[in-house]
Amino acid sequence: MTHLHAGLSAETTEKARLELNENPDTLHQDIQQVRDMIVTRPDIGFLRTDDDFILRFLRARKFDQMETFRLLAQYFQFRQQNLDMFQSFKVDDPGIKRALMDGFPGVLETPDQHGRKILILFASNWDQSRNSFTDILRAILLSLEVLIENPELQINGFILIIDWSNFSFKQASKLTPNILKLAIEGLQVTQATPNILKLAIEGLQDSFPARFGGIHFVNQPWYIHAMFTIIKPFLKDKTRKRIFLHGNNLNSLHQLLQPECLPSEFGGTLPPYDMGIWARTLLGPDYSDETEYTLTYDALHVRENCGGGGGGDRESMKRSQSAVEPGTLRQTDRETSTPLLALD
């Protein structure tokens, strides 16, 4: 076992071998072969090429070296092509900080039954006068950069749950101006998907070394359904098959994610989600809603704090601002619930 496996449990090491084709005996050779391909793309500035960094890309592409290099190149190319997004890519950036403090994203401390980290988004909390969609995307990408430092998560991956409760048509129309009109009129989309959503798809699907085991929608209104009908052609087949639309049917969600790892908003046995937990982890121990910070992103500080307890006084913690009270998402409502649906 090499230093690159330090900190991994025996179970996760075996999982990497079986599911990701990871071989400790050829690990350094695999990494070097990817590194050797960098000379073929002189147009891209590969700002980081150390073993630990390349390894996360190998794991994301199951040690297919050509696909790994393609992802590595797309990672840096996406950043070159969207310089404004990454100009001040740290937690003290005002836009990123506001998004984090408003719960974008939420990160549950308890993993799911497969060891995957669960990220949650309460869509109706998006105050468009306070947070741009781009800043929310930046906060999500920065959070993933922090989390992917953990080799266990490089192997186990992530789950994303989006609660669309009380997400208004007006809010959805701000997401992109024309997509709802296209969906309502049933028009054929032949041009590129709208820029703001294209940015999100490229940033998360095509340009980041994370393994997403599932993206779960709950309480989605009809116009979100329609919007994703438009987006569907732009998603990879693998991604489409991992998007599940549950409506208000928690039974279908619980078939895939055990209630023991979910907060009460999703019918789980855990307490309601505290919106401030992840922001406090990134911003540091002196976090408060009233204080401005100049703390820059420090992966070591974050790694040391990610494994800790909830932290802070429970009475002072912000909780989920979702309008969905525990029990609102009915577990057995055959008339209004949408059965589990994968977009494939």
N, C-alpha and C positions, 0 to 999 in steps of 0.2 A: 504494500500500500504506500502511495506517494504522499507528499505533504499536501497535494491537491485534494486528498480525501480526508484531511484532518477535520474532525468535528462531525463527520457523517456517521450516523448510526449504521450498524451492520445491516439492518433491514433496508435502509435507504440505499446503501451501497449495492446490495443484491438487486434492488428494484432498478437501479441505474444499469446494471449489467443485463437484466432480462428485458427491460422495456426500452432502453435507450442505446443498447449495444456498446456500453462503456466497458472498456477493457483496461484495467490498471497497468497491464504489462506493455501496452502500446500507447498509453495516454500522451506521453511527451512527443512521440512520433506523430500522432494524429494532430496535435496542436501545431507542430512545426510545419506539417504539410499545408495546413490552412494559412499559416503565416507566410509561407513561401509564395502563395498566390497573390499577395498584396502588390507585387511589382507589376501585375497585369492591369492594375487600375491606378495609373499615375494621376488621374483626374480627381481622385478622392484623397482627402487628408485623413489617414488612419491615425487618430490621435492617441490611441492606446492599443497595444498589441502584446501585453504580457500574458503569461500562461493562464492566470486566473480569469482574465477577461475573455480570452478566446474560448476557454472551456465552457462558459455559460452559453455561447453560441452553438458549440458542438452538441451540448445537451438539448438545446431547443430544436435542433434538427436531427436528433437521433444519430449523431456521428456520421452523417452523410457529409463528407468534406466539401463537395462542390456546393451543396445547399447551404452549408454552414458559411462558406465564404460569401455566397450571394447575400445572405442575411447580414453578415458583418458589413459588407459594402453598402447595403441599403440603409443600415443603421447610421453610418456616417454621412451618406449622401442625403438622407432625409434632413439631417441637421445642417448640412451645407445649404440645402435648398430652402430652408426655413429658418434663416439666421435670426429673425426677429423673435421667434419662439424661444430660442436658446441664448439670447443675448444676456439675460440676467437669470440664469436657470438655477436658482437657489431659494431657500425658504424665506429669506428676508426680502425677496422681490414682492412689492405690494400686491400685485395681482395674484401671485401664487399663494401668498399668505392669507389673503381674504378667502380664496377658494378653500384652502385647508381648514380655516376656522369655521367655514360654513358647512364643513363635512364632505367636501369633495376631494378625495374619496373618503368613505369610512373604511376602516380596516379592523376586522374582528380579531381579537386575541386568540380565540379558540379556532383551530383549523377544522376542516371537515374530516370525515371518517377516513379519508385517504391521505391526510396530511397536507392538503392544499389550503393555501391562505385564501380567506374569503374577503373580497372587497364588496362594498355596498354603496349604492347611490340612491338617494331620495330625490327624484327628479323635481318634485314640486318645490323643493328648497332653493331652486335656482332663482335668485333675485337678479334679473337681467340688468337692473340699474346699478348693481354692485359687482357682478362677476360676468365677464365675457366668456363665451363658450371656449375660446382659445385659452384663457387663463385656467379654466377648469381642466382642459386637456393637459396643459402644462403641469398642473398640480398632480394629476393622475400619473403622468410620465415620470415626474420627479419621485413620486411615491414608489413606483415600480423600480426605479433605479436604486432606491434604498433597499427595497425588499429583495431584489434579485442578488444582492451581495450575499445573501444566505444560501449556501450550496444546497441545503435541504429543499428550498423552494425552487431552485433551478431544476431539481429532479421531480419534485411533487407537483409543482405548478400552482395555478390560481383558479379561483371561481369568482365570477362577477354576478351580483344580483342588483337589478335596477327595479326600484319600486316607482311606478308611474302614477300612484294615487294622487288625485287632484292636480295632475299636470294638465294645465289648461290648453285649449286650442290656440290661444294667443301666445302662450309660451312656446308651443310646438312650432308655430309659424315663425317665431324668431330664430328657431334652430337653423332654418334655411327658408328664405322667402317663397320659393316657387315649388318646393317639393310637395306640399300639401295640395296645392292647386293641381299639380300633375296627377297626384293620387286620386283626388276627387273626380277629375275629368277622365281618368283612365287612359292618359296619353302614353304613347310609347316613348321611352327614354332612349335616345340614340347618342346623345352627347355625354360628356363626362359628368359624373355625379357631382352635385353642388360642392363648391370648394371646401366649405366648413366641415362637411361630413367626409369628403375625400381625405382631408387632412387627418381626421380621426382614424379612418380606416387604414391609411398608410402608416400612421404613427404606431398603431397598436397591432395590426395584423401583419404588416409587411416589414416592419423596421425595428422590432424589439424582440430580444431573446427570452421571451416568457412563454411558458406552456399554459394555455387556457383550457381547462377541462370542461368548462361550460359557462354560458352567459344566459342568465335566467331573468325573464321579464315577469313581473307580477303586477296585476291591476292595470294593465295597459289599456287605454281607450282605443276606439276604432281608428282614430287618425294616426296613432302610433303603429297599429297594424298596417295601415295603408302606406305609411312612410317606409316601413321596412320591406314592403312589397317592391317599392321603387329601388331601394338600396340593394336588395338581394342579388341582382346580377353582378354587383361589384365585389361581392364577398367570395372568397375561396370556398370550394365545396366543403372542405373540412370545417371551416368556420361556420358555414350555414348549418351544418349538421349538429353543431354544438350550441346553437341558439334555441332556447326553449321558451315558448309563450304559454304561461300558466293562467293568465287571467286572474280570477280570485279563487282559483282552485288550489288550495295548499296541499291536497293529497298528492298531486303530481309533483310538486316541489319536494315534498318529503320522501318521495320514492327515490330521489336522487341525492338529497342532502338531509341527513338525519336531524330531527328536531333538537337533539342534544347539542348541536353546534350552531344553532340559530337563535337570535334574539326574539323576544316576544312579538315584535312587529311582523315576523314571518311565521308565527305559530310555533316558535321554538320554546325551549325550556329555559333559555338564558334571560337575564333581565333586559329591559329595553336598552337599545344601543345608546351609548353616551357619545354625542357628536364631537366632544373635545378630545377624546383619547388619542387619536392619531395625530392631531395638530399639536398636542402637548409633547408627544414623542419626538416630533420633528423640531418643534420650536424650543424645547428644553424645559427644565423643571420650573421655571418662573412664569410659565404660560398663564395669561389671564386675558379676558376679552377686552380689557381696557388698555393694555400695554402694547406699545409698538416695539418691534424687535429689529435688531440688526444682526442676528445670529445667522451665519452662512451655513450652507449644507455641509455637514461633517459626517461622513459615512460611519466612522468609528464611533462617534457619539451615539448615532442612531442604532448601530448594532448592539451597543451596550444597553440601550434602553428598550429595544424591541422585545427582549425576552422577559422584561420585568412585569410586575403586576399592573393593575389598572392605574394606580397612582392617583394622588389627589384626593380631595375631600368629596365623597360621593354627593353630598348635599349641594356643592357648588358646581357640579358637573352639568354642562349642557347635555340634554338628552335629544334623541331623535326628534326633529321638528316635523316629521311626517304626520299627516293628518290621520293616518291609519292607526286606530287604537287596536290593542290586542284583541283578537277575535273578529275584527272587521272582515278580514280575509277568511271567508268561511271554508271550512274543510270539507263540507258536504253540501253543495248547492248545485244540483244538477241542472237547474234552469238557467243560471247565469254564469256558471263556471265554464272556462274553456279547457278542454282536455289538453294534455301535453302535446305540444306541436313542435317538431323540429323543422326549421326552414330548409327543407331539402327538396 
